[in-house]
């Protein structure tokens, strides 16, 4: 969680990396969206087991890099 100054907007490209933390093989994928008029990023993570079944409660590490634009009035 990051708090930006009031006059700032976020922009594409947004890069998200997620890695499952488990001794059992899992796959994780992510989607992202700019929300709140471009002032926040929403990240959704999905996980599957090795057979392709949905895998709830998978622990994962993640990192996000996003462009931050300062708004000059």
mmJSON file of the N, C-alpha and C atoms, coordinates in Angstrom:
{"data_MODEL":{"atom_site":{
"group_PDB":["ATOM","ATOM","ATOM","ATOM","ATOM","ATOM","ATOM","ATOM","ATOM","ATOM","ATOM","ATOM","ATOM","ATOM","ATOM","ATOM","ATOM","ATOM","ATOM","ATOM","ATOM","ATOM","ATOM","ATOM","ATOM","ATOM","ATOM","ATOM","ATOM","ATOM","ATOM","ATOM","ATOM","ATOM","ATOM","ATOM","ATOM","ATOM","ATOM","ATOM","ATOM","ATOM","ATOM","ATOM","ATOM","ATOM","ATOM","ATOM","ATOM","ATOM","ATOM","ATOM","ATOM","ATOM","ATOM","ATOM","ATOM","ATOM","ATOM","ATOM","ATOM","ATOM","ATOM","ATOM","ATOM","ATOM","ATOM","ATOM","ATOM","ATOM","ATOM","ATOM","ATOM","ATOM","ATOM","ATOM","ATOM","ATOM","ATOM","ATOM","ATOM","ATOM","ATOM","ATOM","ATOM","ATOM","ATOM","ATOM","ATOM","ATOM","ATOM","ATOM","ATOM","ATOM","ATOM","ATOM","ATOM","ATOM","ATOM","ATOM","ATOM","ATOM","ATOM","ATOM","ATOM","ATOM","ATOM","ATOM","ATOM","ATOM","ATOM","ATOM","ATOM","ATOM","ATOM","ATOM","ATOM","ATOM","ATOM","ATOM","ATOM","ATOM","ATOM","ATOM","ATOM","ATOM","ATOM","ATOM","ATOM","ATOM","ATOM","ATOM","ATOM","ATOM","ATOM","ATOM","ATOM","ATOM","ATOM","ATOM","ATOM","ATOM","ATOM","ATOM","ATOM","ATOM","ATOM","ATOM","ATOM","ATOM","ATOM","ATOM","ATOM","ATOM","ATOM","ATOM","ATOM","ATOM","ATOM","ATOM","ATOM","ATOM","ATOM","ATOM","ATOM","ATOM","ATOM","ATOM","ATOM","ATOM","ATOM","ATOM","ATOM","ATOM","ATOM","ATOM","ATOM","ATOM","ATOM","ATOM","ATOM","ATOM","ATOM","ATOM","ATOM","ATOM","ATOM","ATOM","ATOM","ATOM","ATOM","ATOM","ATOM","ATOM","ATOM","ATOM","ATOM","ATOM","ATOM","ATOM","ATOM","ATOM","ATOM","ATOM","ATOM","ATOM","ATOM","ATOM","ATOM","ATOM","ATOM","ATOM","ATOM","ATOM","ATOM","ATOM","ATOM","ATOM","ATOM"],
"id":[1,2,3,4,5,6,7,8,9,10,11,12,13,14,15,16,17,18,19,20,21,22,23,24,25,26,27,28,29,30,31,32,33,34,35,36,37,38,39,40,41,42,43,44,45,46,47,48,49,50,51,52,53,54,55,56,57,58,59,60,61,62,63,64,65,66,67,68,69,70,71,72,73,74,75,76,77,78,79,80,81,82,83,84,85,86,87,88,89,90,91,92,93,94,95,96,97,98,99,100,101,102,103,104,105,106,107,108,109,110,111,112,113,114,115,116,117,118,119,120,121,122,123,124,125,126,127,128,129,130,131,132,133,134,135,136,137,138,139,140,141,142,143,144,145,146,147,148,149,150,151,152,153,154,155,156,157,158,159,160,161,162,163,164,165,166,167,168,169,170,171,172,173,174,175,176,177,178,179,180,181,182,183,184,185,186,187,188,189,190,191,192,193,194,195,196,197,198,199,200,201,202,203,204,205,206,207,208,209,210,211,212,213,214,215,216,217,218,219],
"type_symbol":["N","C","C","N","C","C","N","C","C","N","C","C","N","C","C","N","C","C","N","C","C","N","C","C","N","C","C","N","C","C","N","C","C","N","C","C","N","C","C","N","C","C","N","C","C","N","C","C","N","C","C","N","C","C","N","C","C","N","C","C","N","C","C","N","C","C","N","C","C","N","C","C","N","C","C","N","C","C","N","C","C","N","C","C","N","C","C","N","C","C","N","C","C","N","C","C","N","C","C","N","C","C","N","C","C","N","C","C","N","C","C","N","C","C","N","C","C","N","C","C","N","C","C","N","C","C","N","C","C","N","C","C","N","C","C","N","C","C","N","C","C","N","C","C","N","C","C","N","C","C","N","C","C","N","C","C","N","C","C","N","C","C","N","C","C","N","C","C","N","C","C","N","C","C","N","C","C","N","C","C","N","C","C","N","C","C","N","C","C","N","C","C","N","C","C","N","C","C","N","C","C","N","C","C","N","C","C","N","C","C","N","C","C","N","C","C","N","C","C"],
"label_atom_id":["N","CA","C","N","CA","C","N","CA","C","N","CA","C","N","CA","C","N","CA","C","N","CA","C","N","CA","C","N","CA","C","N","CA","C","N","CA","C","N","CA","C","N","CA","C","N","CA","C","N","CA","C","N","CA","C","N","CA","C","N","CA","C","N","CA","C","N","CA","C","N","CA","C","N","CA","C","N","CA","C","N","CA","C","N","CA","C","N","CA","C","N","CA","C","N","CA","C","N","CA","C","N","CA","C","N","CA","C","N","CA","C","N","CA","C","N","CA","C","N","CA","C","N","CA","C","N","CA","C","N","CA","C","N","CA","C","N","CA","C","N","CA","C","N","CA","C","N","CA","C","N","CA","C","N","CA","C","N","CA","C","N","CA","C","N","CA","C","N","CA","C","N","CA","C","N","CA","C","N","CA","C","N","CA","C","N","CA","C","N","CA","C","N","CA","C","N","CA","C","N","CA","C","N","CA","C","N","CA","C","N","CA","C","N","CA","C","N","CA","C","N","CA","C","N","CA","C","N","CA","C","N","CA","C","N","CA","C","N","CA","C","N","CA","C","N","CA","C","N","CA","C","N","CA","C"],
"label_alt_id":[null,null,null,null,null,null,null,null,null,null,null,null,null,null,null,null,null,null,null,null,null,null,null,null,null,null,null,null,null,null,null,null,null,null,null,null,null,null,null,null,null,null,null,null,null,null,null,null,null,null,null,null,null,null,null,null,null,null,null,null,null,null,null,null,null,null,null,null,null,null,null,null,null,null,null,null,null,null,null,null,null,null,null,null,null,null,null,null,null,null,null,null,null,null,null,null,null,null,null,null,null,null,null,null,null,null,null,null,null,null,null,null,null,null,null,null,null,null,null,null,null,null,null,null,null,null,null,null,null,null,null,null,null,null,null,null,null,null,null,null,null,null,null,null,null,null,null,null,null,null,null,null,null,null,null,null,null,null,null,null,null,null,null,null,null,null,null,null,null,null,null,null,null,null,null,null,null,null,null,null,null,null,null,null,null,null,null,null,null,null,null,null,null,null,null,null,null,null,null,null,null,null,null,null,null,null,null,null,null,null,null,null,null,null,null,null,null,null,null],
"label_comp_id":["UNK","UNK","UNK","UNK","UNK","UNK","UNK","UNK","UNK","UNK","UNK","UNK","UNK","UNK","UNK","UNK","UNK","UNK","UNK","UNK","UNK","UNK","UNK","UNK","UNK","UNK","UNK","UNK","UNK","UNK","UNK","UNK","UNK","UNK","UNK","UNK","UNK","UNK","UNK","UNK","UNK","UNK","UNK","UNK","UNK","UNK","UNK","UNK","UNK","UNK","UNK","UNK","UNK","UNK","UNK","UNK","UNK","UNK","UNK","UNK","UNK","UNK","UNK","UNK","UNK","UNK","UNK","UNK","UNK","UNK","UNK","UNK","UNK","UNK","UNK","UNK","UNK","UNK","UNK","UNK","UNK","UNK","UNK","UNK","UNK","UNK","UNK","UNK","UNK","UNK","UNK","UNK","UNK","UNK","UNK","UNK","UNK","UNK","UNK","UNK","UNK","UNK","UNK","UNK","UNK","UNK","UNK","UNK","UNK","UNK","UNK","UNK","UNK","UNK","UNK","UNK","UNK","UNK","UNK","UNK","UNK","UNK","UNK","UNK","UNK","UNK","UNK","UNK","UNK","UNK","UNK","UNK","UNK","UNK","UNK","UNK","UNK","UNK","UNK","UNK","UNK","UNK","UNK","UNK","UNK","UNK","UNK","UNK","UNK","UNK","UNK","UNK","UNK","UNK","UNK","UNK","UNK","UNK","UNK","UNK","UNK","UNK","UNK","UNK","UNK","UNK","UNK","UNK","UNK","UNK","UNK","UNK","UNK","UNK","UNK","UNK","UNK","UNK","UNK","UNK","UNK","UNK","UNK","UNK","UNK","UNK","UNK","UNK","UNK","UNK","UNK","UNK","UNK","UNK","UNK","UNK","UNK","UNK","UNK","UNK","UNK","UNK","UNK","UNK","UNK","UNK","UNK","UNK","UNK","UNK","UNK","UNK","UNK","UNK","UNK","UNK","UNK","UNK","UNK"],
"label_asym_id":["A","A","A","A","A","A","A","A","A","A","A","A","A","A","A","A","A","A","A","A","A","A","A","A","A","A","A","A","A","A","A","A","A","A","A","A","A","A","A","A","A","A","A","A","A","A","A","A","A","A","A","A","A","A","A","A","A","A","A","A","A","A","A","A","A","A","A","A","A","A","A","A","A","A","A","A","A","A","A","A","A","A","A","A","A","A","A","A","A","A","A","A","A","A","A","A","A","A","A","A","A","A","A","A","A","A","A","A","A","A","A","A","A","A","A","A","A","A","A","A","A","A","A","A","A","A","A","A","A","A","A","A","A","A","A","A","A","A","A","A","A","A","A","A","A","A","A","A","A","A","A","A","A","A","A","A","A","A","A","A","A","A","A","A","A","A","A","A","A","A","A","A","A","A","A","A","A","A","A","A","A","A","A","A","A","A","A","A","A","A","A","A","A","A","A","A","A","A","A","A","A","A","A","A","A","A","A","A","A","A","A","A","A","A","A","A","A","A","A"],
"label_entity_id":["1","1","1","1","1","1","1","1","1","1","1","1","1","1","1","1","1","1","1","1","1","1","1","1","1","1","1","1","1","1","1","1","1","1","1","1","1","1","1","1","1","1","1","1","1","1","1","1","1","1","1","1","1","1","1","1","1","1","1","1","1","1","1","1","1","1","1","1","1","1","1","1","1","1","1","1","1","1","1","1","1","1","1","1","1","1","1","1","1","1","1","1","1","1","1","1","1","1","1","1","1","1","1","1","1","1","1","1","1","1","1","1","1","1","1","1","1","1","1","1","1","1","1","1","1","1","1","1","1","1","1","1","1","1","1","1","1","1","1","1","1","1","1","1","1","1","1","1","1","1","1","1","1","1","1","1","1","1","1","1","1","1","1","1","1","1","1","1","1","1","1","1","1","1","1","1","1","1","1","1","1","1","1","1","1","1","1","1","1","1","1","1","1","1","1","1","1","1","1","1","1","1","1","1","1","1","1","1","1","1","1","1","1","1","1","1","1","1","1"],
"label_seq_id":[1,1,1,2,2,2,3,3,3,4,4,4,5,5,5,6,6,6,7,7,7,8,8,8,9,9,9,10,10,10,11,11,11,12,12,12,13,13,13,14,14,14,15,15,15,16,16,16,17,17,17,18,18,18,19,19,19,20,20,20,21,21,21,22,22,22,23,23,23,24,24,24,25,25,25,26,26,26,27,27,27,28,28,28,29,29,29,30,30,30,31,31,31,32,32,32,33,33,33,34,34,34,35,35,35,36,36,36,37,37,37,38,38,38,39,39,39,40,40,40,41,41,41,42,42,42,43,43,43,44,44,44,45,45,45,46,46,46,47,47,47,48,48,48,49,49,49,50,50,50,51,51,51,52,52,52,53,53,53,54,54,54,55,55,55,56,56,56,57,57,57,58,58,58,59,59,59,60,60,60,61,61,61,62,62,62,63,63,63,64,64,64,65,65,65,66,66,66,67,67,67,68,68,68,69,69,69,70,70,70,71,71,71,72,72,72,73,73,73],
"pdbx_PDB_ins_code":[null,null,null,null,null,null,null,null,null,null,null,null,null,null,null,null,null,null,null,null,null,null,null,null,null,null,null,null,null,null,null,null,null,null,null,null,null,null,null,null,null,null,null,null,null,null,null,null,null,null,null,null,null,null,null,null,null,null,null,null,null,null,null,null,null,null,null,null,null,null,null,null,null,null,null,null,null,null,null,null,null,null,null,null,null,null,null,null,null,null,null,null,null,null,null,null,null,null,null,null,null,null,null,null,null,null,null,null,null,null,null,null,null,null,null,null,null,null,null,null,null,null,null,null,null,null,null,null,null,null,null,null,null,null,null,null,null,null,null,null,null,null,null,null,null,null,null,null,null,null,null,null,null,null,null,null,null,null,null,null,null,null,null,null,null,null,null,null,null,null,null,null,null,null,null,null,null,null,null,null,null,null,null,null,null,null,null,null,null,null,null,null,null,null,null,null,null,null,null,null,null,null,null,null,null,null,null,null,null,null,null,null,null,null,null,null,null,null,null],
"Cartn_x":[0.846,0.0,0.885,0.637,1.415,0.457,0.767,-0.03,0.704,0.08,0.659,0.132,0.848,0.321,-1.009,-1.812,-3.141,-3.11,-2.175,-2.171,-1.264,-1.687,-0.899,-1.853,-1.463,-2.252,-1.33,-1.903,-1.156,-1.497,-0.591,-0.801,-0.171,-0.594,0.039,1.421,2.362,2.244,2.293,1.546,1.561,2.086,3.123,3.704,3.483,2.907,2.646,3.276,4.01,4.59,4.108,3.612,3.18,3.791,4.281,4.905,4.311,3.804,3.239,4.342,4.022,4.967,4.492,4.972,4.515,5.501,5.56,6.365,5.591,4.278,3.421,3.341,3.385,3.322,1.945,1.96,0.768,1.118,0.116,0.271,-0.553,-0.014,-0.768,-0.724,-1.848,-1.933,-2.576,-2.365,-2.891,-3.607,-4.535,-5.107,-4.987,-5.039,-4.968,-5.854,-6.233,-7.052,-6.768,-6.734,-6.668,-8.071,-8.191,-9.497,-9.43,-10.574,-10.682,-10.057,-10.466,-9.965,-8.452,-7.874,-6.44,-5.573,-6.158,-5.358,-5.021,-5.478,-5.209,-5.174,-4.539,-4.482,-5.143,-6.043,-6.662,-6.017,-5.487,-4.828,-5.639,-5.938,-6.649,-5.726,-5.616,-4.73,-5.571,-5.281,-5.95,-4.906,-5.271,-4.327,-4.952,-4.114,-4.519,-3.496,-3.961,-3.013,-2.455,-1.59,-0.922,-1.888,-3.085,-4.081,-5.062,-4.902,-5.759,-6.99,-7.111,-8.255,-7.973,-9.016,-8.854,-8.275,-7.348,-6.665,-6.851,-7.811,-8.021,-6.943,-6.776,-5.889,-4.421,-3.963,-2.547,-1.804,-0.756,0.072,0.997,1.187,2.047,2.758,3.906,4.614,4.247,4.237,3.91,4.688,4.812,5.471,4.745,4.589,3.899,4.728,4.855,5.528,4.552,4.357,3.37,3.924,3.537,3.95,3.158,3.853,3.222,3.465,2.378,2.467,2.062,2.885,2.517,1.644,0.562,-0.345,0.05,0.341,0.727,-0.451,-0.892,-2.03,-1.556],
"Cartn_y":[-1.178,0.0,1.232,2.158,3.391,4.568,5.6,6.828,7.872,8.305,9.33,10.698,11.763,13.113,13.277,14.234,14.446,14.642,15.405,15.749,14.811,13.57,12.581,11.617,11.189,10.179,9.039,7.879,6.7,6.403,5.703,5.448,4.118,3.624,2.454,2.868,1.98,0.55,0.208,-0.819,-1.365,-2.793,-3.098,-4.44,-5.08,-6.276,-7.013,-8.396,-8.806,-10.144,-10.793,-12.014,-12.76,-14.154,-14.623,-15.941,-16.69,-17.889,-18.704,-19.12,-19.119,-19.548,-20.888,-21.96,-23.284,-24.338,-25.451,-26.583,-27.392,-27.19,-27.809,-26.866,-27.391,-26.493,-25.834,-24.516,-23.734,-22.732,-22.311,-21.268,-20.075,-18.879,-17.668,-16.727,-16.089,-15.06,-13.835,-12.693,-11.446,-10.641,-9.822,-8.768,-7.481,-6.362,-5.078,-4.062,-3.034,-1.957,-0.676,0.436,1.745,2.079,2.499,2.833,4.2,4.678,5.979,7.107,7.186,8.232,8.198,6.995,6.858,7.133,7.136,7.405,6.138,4.973,3.722,2.583,1.481,0.288,-0.857,-1.559,-2.753,-3.967,-4.872,-6.076,-7.284,-8.176,-9.414,-10.578,-11.531,-12.682,-13.952,-14.822,-16.112,-17.206,-18.332,-19.431,-20.752,-21.624,-22.95,-23.962,-25.198,-26.262,-26.832,-27.831,-28.391,-29.076,-29.443,-30.088,-29.086,-27.799,-26.768,-26.429,-27.008,-26.703,-25.434,-24.655,-23.432,-23.788,-22.955,-23.221,-22.025,-22.108,-20.996,-20.97,-19.812,-19.632,-19.931,-19.676,-19.843,-18.584,-18.769,-17.642,-17.264,-15.961,-15.53,-14.234,-14.031,-12.753,-12.006,-10.676,-9.903,-8.596,-8.064,-6.775,-6.066,-4.765,-3.967,-2.723,-2.425,-1.197,-0.427,0.854,1.662,3.068,3.683,5.053,6.005,6.944,7.95,9.324,10.023,11.355,12.417,13.426,14.54,15.503,15.959,16.905,18.307,19.155,20.538,21.436,22.212,23.111,24.505],
"Cartn_z":[0.0,0.0,0.0,-0.909,-1.023,-1.025,-0.259,-0.268,-1.097,-2.177,-3.032,-2.629,-3.0,-2.781,-3.527,-3.111,-3.688,-5.201,-5.707,-7.126,-7.909,-8.036,-8.749,-9.449,-10.648,-11.35,-11.759,-11.946,-12.367,-13.815,-14.504,-15.926,-16.326,-17.482,-18.085,-18.591,-18.709,-18.473,-16.99,-16.633,-15.276,-15.384,-14.639,-14.643,-13.285,-13.297,-12.059,-12.191,-11.162,-11.104,-9.813,-9.904,-8.715,-8.776,-7.637,-7.539,-6.351,-6.611,-5.532,-4.567,-3.278,-2.237,-1.69,-2.289,-1.888,-2.354,-1.644,-2.103,-3.136,-3.204,-4.212,-5.409,-6.642,-7.801,-7.968,-8.097,-8.391,-9.474,-10.22,-11.216,-10.768,-10.901,-10.586,-11.778,-12.051,-13.081,-12.456,-13.092,-12.548,-13.623,-13.178,-14.012,-13.214,-13.906,-13.206,-13.912,-13.157,-13.711,-12.941,-13.668,-13.017,-12.525,-11.272,-10.7,-10.029,-9.573,-8.893,-9.716,-10.979,-11.887,-12.033,-12.048,-12.273,-11.065,-9.874,-8.676,-7.895,-8.38,-7.679,-8.694,-8.316,-9.154,-8.401,-9.084,-8.509,-9.163,-8.354,-8.849,-8.391,-9.334,-9.025,-9.357,-8.439,-8.623,-8.655,-9.619,-9.758,-9.586,-8.964,-8.765,-9.201,-9.796,-10.235,-9.762,-9.564,-9.245,-10.551,-10.45,-11.629,-12.595,-12.125,-12.991,-13.589,-13.27,-13.835,-13.017,-11.83,-10.964,-10.164,-9.941,-9.139,-7.775,-7.304,-6.031,-5.105,-4.184,-3.252,-2.171,-1.565,-0.408,-0.683,-1.901,-2.226,-1.78,-1.003,-0.575,-1.728,-1.939,-3.042,-2.687,-3.327,-3.287,-4.553,-4.481,-5.674,-5.69,-6.88,-7.088,-8.215,-8.071,-9.082,-9.382,-10.663,-11.085,-11.971,-11.633,-12.347,-12.558,-13.657,-13.956,-13.07,-12.454,-11.603,-12.216,-12.533,-13.14,-12.133,-11.981,-11.112,-11.899,-11.287,-11.932,-11.497,-12.473,-12.191,-12.536,-11.566,-11.797,-12.129],
"occupancy":[1.0,1.0,1.0,1.0,1.0,1.0,1.0,1.0,1.0,1.0,1.0,1.0,1.0,1.0,1.0,1.0,1.0,1.0,1.0,1.0,1.0,1.0,1.0,1.0,1.0,1.0,1.0,1.0,1.0,1.0,1.0,1.0,1.0,1.0,1.0,1.0,1.0,1.0,1.0,1.0,1.0,1.0,1.0,1.0,1.0,1.0,1.0,1.0,1.0,1.0,1.0,1.0,1.0,1.0,1.0,1.0,1.0,1.0,1.0,1.0,1.0,1.0,1.0,1.0,1.0,1.0,1.0,1.0,1.0,1.0,1.0,1.0,1.0,1.0,1.0,1.0,1.0,1.0,1.0,1.0,1.0,1.0,1.0,1.0,1.0,1.0,1.0,1.0,1.0,1.0,1.0,1.0,1.0,1.0,1.0,1.0,1.0,1.0,1.0,1.0,1.0,1.0,1.0,1.0,1.0,1.0,1.0,1.0,1.0,1.0,1.0,1.0,1.0,1.0,1.0,1.0,1.0,1.0,1.0,1.0,1.0,1.0,1.0,1.0,1.0,1.0,1.0,1.0,1.0,1.0,1.0,1.0,1.0,1.0,1.0,1.0,1.0,1.0,1.0,1.0,1.0,1.0,1.0,1.0,1.0,1.0,1.0,1.0,1.0,1.0,1.0,1.0,1.0,1.0,1.0,1.0,1.0,1.0,1.0,1.0,1.0,1.0,1.0,1.0,1.0,1.0,1.0,1.0,1.0,1.0,1.0,1.0,1.0,1.0,1.0,1.0,1.0,1.0,1.0,1.0,1.0,1.0,1.0,1.0,1.0,1.0,1.0,1.0,1.0,1.0,1.0,1.0,1.0,1.0,1.0,1.0,1.0,1.0,1.0,1.0,1.0,1.0,1.0,1.0,1.0,1.0,1.0,1.0,1.0,1.0,1.0,1.0,1.0,1.0,1.0,1.0,1.0,1.0,1.0],
"B_iso_or_equiv":[0.0,0.0,0.0,0.0,0.0,0.0,0.0,0.0,0.0,0.0,0.0,0.0,0.0,0.0,0.0,0.0,0.0,0.0,0.0,0.0,0.0,0.0,0.0,0.0,0.0,0.0,0.0,0.0,0.0,0.0,0.0,0.0,0.0,0.0,0.0,0.0,0.0,0.0,0.0,0.0,0.0,0.0,0.0,0.0,0.0,0.0,0.0,0.0,0.0,0.0,0.0,0.0,0.0,0.0,0.0,0.0,0.0,0.0,0.0,0.0,0.0,0.0,0.0,0.0,0.0,0.0,0.0,0.0,0.0,0.0,0.0,0.0,0.0,0.0,0.0,0.0,0.0,0.0,0.0,0.0,0.0,0.0,0.0,0.0,0.0,0.0,0.0,0.0,0.0,0.0,0.0,0.0,0.0,0.0,0.0,0.0,0.0,0.0,0.0,0.0,0.0,0.0,0.0,0.0,0.0,0.0,0.0,0.0,0.0,0.0,0.0,0.0,0.0,0.0,0.0,0.0,0.0,0.0,0.0,0.0,0.0,0.0,0.0,0.0,0.0,0.0,0.0,0.0,0.0,0.0,0.0,0.0,0.0,0.0,0.0,0.0,0.0,0.0,0.0,0.0,0.0,0.0,0.0,0.0,0.0,0.0,0.0,0.0,0.0,0.0,0.0,0.0,0.0,0.0,0.0,0.0,0.0,0.0,0.0,0.0,0.0,0.0,0.0,0.0,0.0,0.0,0.0,0.0,0.0,0.0,0.0,0.0,0.0,0.0,0.0,0.0,0.0,0.0,0.0,0.0,0.0,0.0,0.0,0.0,0.0,0.0,0.0,0.0,0.0,0.0,0.0,0.0,0.0,0.0,0.0,0.0,0.0,0.0,0.0,0.0,0.0,0.0,0.0,0.0,0.0,0.0,0.0,0.0,0.0,0.0,0.0,0.0,0.0,0.0,0.0,0.0,0.0,0.0,0.0],
"pdbx_formal_charge":[null,null,null,null,null,null,null,null,null,null,null,null,null,null,null,null,null,null,null,null,null,null,null,null,null,null,null,null,null,null,null,null,null,null,null,null,null,null,null,null,null,null,null,null,null,null,null,null,null,null,null,null,null,null,null,null,null,null,null,null,null,null,null,null,null,null,null,null,null,null,null,null,null,null,null,null,null,null,null,null,null,null,null,null,null,null,null,null,null,null,null,null,null,null,null,null,null,null,null,null,null,null,null,null,null,null,null,null,null,null,null,null,null,null,null,null,null,null,null,null,null,null,null,null,null,null,null,null,null,null,null,null,null,null,null,null,null,null,null,null,null,null,null,null,null,null,null,null,null,null,null,null,null,null,null,null,null,null,null,null,null,null,null,null,null,null,null,null,null,null,null,null,null,null,null,null,null,null,null,null,null,null,null,null,null,null,null,null,null,null,null,null,null,null,null,null,null,null,null,null,null,null,null,null,null,null,null,null,null,null,null,null,null,null,null,null,null,null,null],
"auth_seq_id":[1,1,1,2,2,2,3,3,3,4,4,4,5,5,5,6,6,6,7,7,7,8,8,8,9,9,9,10,10,10,11,11,11,12,12,12,13,13,13,14,14,14,15,15,15,16,16,16,17,17,17,18,18,18,19,19,19,20,20,20,21,21,21,22,22,22,23,23,23,24,24,24,25,25,25,26,26,26,27,27,27,28,28,28,29,29,29,30,30,30,31,31,31,32,32,32,33,33,33,34,34,34,35,35,35,36,36,36,37,37,37,38,38,38,39,39,39,40,40,40,41,41,41,42,42,42,43,43,43,44,44,44,45,45,45,46,46,46,47,47,47,48,48,48,49,49,49,50,50,50,51,51,51,52,52,52,53,53,53,54,54,54,55,55,55,56,56,56,57,57,57,58,58,58,59,59,59,60,60,60,61,61,61,62,62,62,63,63,63,64,64,64,65,65,65,66,66,66,67,67,67,68,68,68,69,69,69,70,70,70,71,71,71,72,72,72,73,73,73],
"auth_comp_id":["UNK","UNK","UNK","UNK","UNK","UNK","UNK","UNK","UNK","UNK","UNK","UNK","UNK","UNK","UNK","UNK","UNK","UNK","UNK","UNK","UNK","UNK","UNK","UNK","UNK","UNK","UNK","UNK","UNK","UNK","UNK","UNK","UNK","UNK","UNK","UNK","UNK","UNK","UNK","UNK","UNK","UNK","UNK","UNK","UNK","UNK","UNK","UNK","UNK","UNK","UNK","UNK","UNK","UNK","UNK","UNK","UNK","UNK","UNK","UNK","UNK","UNK","UNK","UNK","UNK","UNK","UNK","UNK","UNK","UNK","UNK","UNK","UNK","UNK","UNK","UNK","UNK","UNK","UNK","UNK","UNK","UNK","UNK","UNK","UNK","UNK","UNK","UNK","UNK","UNK","UNK","UNK","UNK","UNK","UNK","UNK","UNK","UNK","UNK","UNK","UNK","UNK","UNK","UNK","UNK","UNK","UNK","UNK","UNK","UNK","UNK","UNK","UNK","UNK","UNK","UNK","UNK","UNK","UNK","UNK","UNK","UNK","UNK","UNK","UNK","UNK","UNK","UNK","UNK","UNK","UNK","UNK","UNK","UNK","UNK","UNK","UNK","UNK","UNK","UNK","UNK","UNK","UNK","UNK","UNK","UNK","UNK","UNK","UNK","UNK","UNK","UNK","UNK","UNK","UNK","UNK","UNK","UNK","UNK","UNK","UNK","UNK","UNK","UNK","UNK","UNK","UNK","UNK","UNK","UNK","UNK","UNK","UNK","UNK","UNK","UNK","UNK","UNK","UNK","UNK","UNK","UNK","UNK","UNK","UNK","UNK","UNK","UNK","UNK","UNK","UNK","UNK","UNK","UNK","UNK","UNK","UNK","UNK","UNK","UNK","UNK","UNK","UNK","UNK","UNK","UNK","UNK","UNK","UNK","UNK","UNK","UNK","UNK","UNK","UNK","UNK","UNK","UNK","UNK"],
"auth_asym_id":["A","A","A","A","A","A","A","A","A","A","A","A","A","A","A","A","A","A","A","A","A","A","A","A","A","A","A","A","A","A","A","A","A","A","A","A","A","A","A","A","A","A","A","A","A","A","A","A","A","A","A","A","A","A","A","A","A","A","A","A","A","A","A","A","A","A","A","A","A","A","A","A","A","A","A","A","A","A","A","A","A","A","A","A","A","A","A","A","A","A","A","A","A","A","A","A","A","A","A","A","A","A","A","A","A","A","A","A","A","A","A","A","A","A","A","A","A","A","A","A","A","A","A","A","A","A","A","A","A","A","A","A","A","A","A","A","A","A","A","A","A","A","A","A","A","A","A","A","A","A","A","A","A","A","A","A","A","A","A","A","A","A","A","A","A","A","A","A","A","A","A","A","A","A","A","A","A","A","A","A","A","A","A","A","A","A","A","A","A","A","A","A","A","A","A","A","A","A","A","A","A","A","A","A","A","A","A","A","A","A","A","A","A","A","A","A","A","A","A"],
"auth_atom_id":["N","CA","C","N","CA","C","N","CA","C","N","CA","C","N","CA","C","N","CA","C","N","CA","C","N","CA","C","N","CA","C","N","CA","C","N","CA","C","N","CA","C","N","CA","C","N","CA","C","N","CA","C","N","CA","C","N","CA","C","N","CA","C","N","CA","C","N","CA","C","N","CA","C","N","CA","C","N","CA","C","N","CA","C","N","CA","C","N","CA","C","N","CA","C","N","CA","C","N","CA","C","N","CA","C","N","CA","C","N","CA","C","N","CA","C","N","CA","C","N","CA","C","N","CA","C","N","CA","C","N","CA","C","N","CA","C","N","CA","C","N","CA","C","N","CA","C","N","CA","C","N","CA","C","N","CA","C","N","CA","C","N","CA","C","N","CA","C","N","CA","C","N","CA","C","N","CA","C","N","CA","C","N","CA","C","N","CA","C","N","CA","C","N","CA","C","N","CA","C","N","CA","C","N","CA","C","N","CA","C","N","CA","C","N","CA","C","N","CA","C","N","CA","C","N","CA","C","N","CA","C","N","CA","C","N","CA","C","N","CA","C","N","CA","C","N","CA","C","N","CA","C","N","CA","C"],
"pdbx_PDB_model_num":[1,1,1,1,1,1,1,1,1,1,1,1,1,1,1,1,1,1,1,1,1,1,1,1,1,1,1,1,1,1,1,1,1,1,1,1,1,1,1,1,1,1,1,1,1,1,1,1,1,1,1,1,1,1,1,1,1,1,1,1,1,1,1,1,1,1,1,1,1,1,1,1,1,1,1,1,1,1,1,1,1,1,1,1,1,1,1,1,1,1,1,1,1,1,1,1,1,1,1,1,1,1,1,1,1,1,1,1,1,1,1,1,1,1,1,1,1,1,1,1,1,1,1,1,1,1,1,1,1,1,1,1,1,1,1,1,1,1,1,1,1,1,1,1,1,1,1,1,1,1,1,1,1,1,1,1,1,1,1,1,1,1,1,1,1,1,1,1,1,1,1,1,1,1,1,1,1,1,1,1,1,1,1,1,1,1,1,1,1,1,1,1,1,1,1,1,1,1,1,1,1,1,1,1,1,1,1,1,1,1,1,1,1,1,1,1,1,1,1]
}}}
